Amino acid sequence: YVFIAIVNREQNHMKLNQYDAATGAFVQTLFEEKDEKYVEPLVPMQFVPGRPNEFIWQSNRDGWNHIYLYDITGKLIKQLTKGEWEVTEVKGFDTKAENFFYMSTEESPLTRNLYRLNLRTGKKDRLTKETAVHTVQVSASGNTILDSYTDATHPRVVQLLNAKNG
């Protein structure tokens, strides 16, 4: 299948549509988002590795950019992140796809930190400890993190972190 977010000209109504990859025929609309001002589907859906029937979707539907877990029929399984802060980037999954990594402004709008969230339990761990703007790369296995950060007292620090305990 091919999935396309279709946005109307006013950019205030989006349909996430499923199409047959071989024929291009419309299959179904998974869900719709509407807003008085605009909807902003800037990030493509990301399938959960090993679970071809589940994907994560980023949306500003509650006024903040957060992550939602859906099944392939368009049913919302659960909202994964919530609060008065923004998810700025999804960094990937661990090898078992039990956890995913994301960057957010949860601590402060002036910082970017890496978090690990368990898809099943919702347990969240902040992996970058310093109050700073972090730029990270997560290894394909999800076991190692390359962290580069700056703050008012450190022009640049680069460190290699264990994802299990930061």
Summary of the structure (lengths in Angstrom):
residues: 166
radius of gyration: 17.4
end to end distance: 37.7
largest distance: 57.5
contacts: 458
relative contact order: 0.11
helix: 0%
strand: 52%
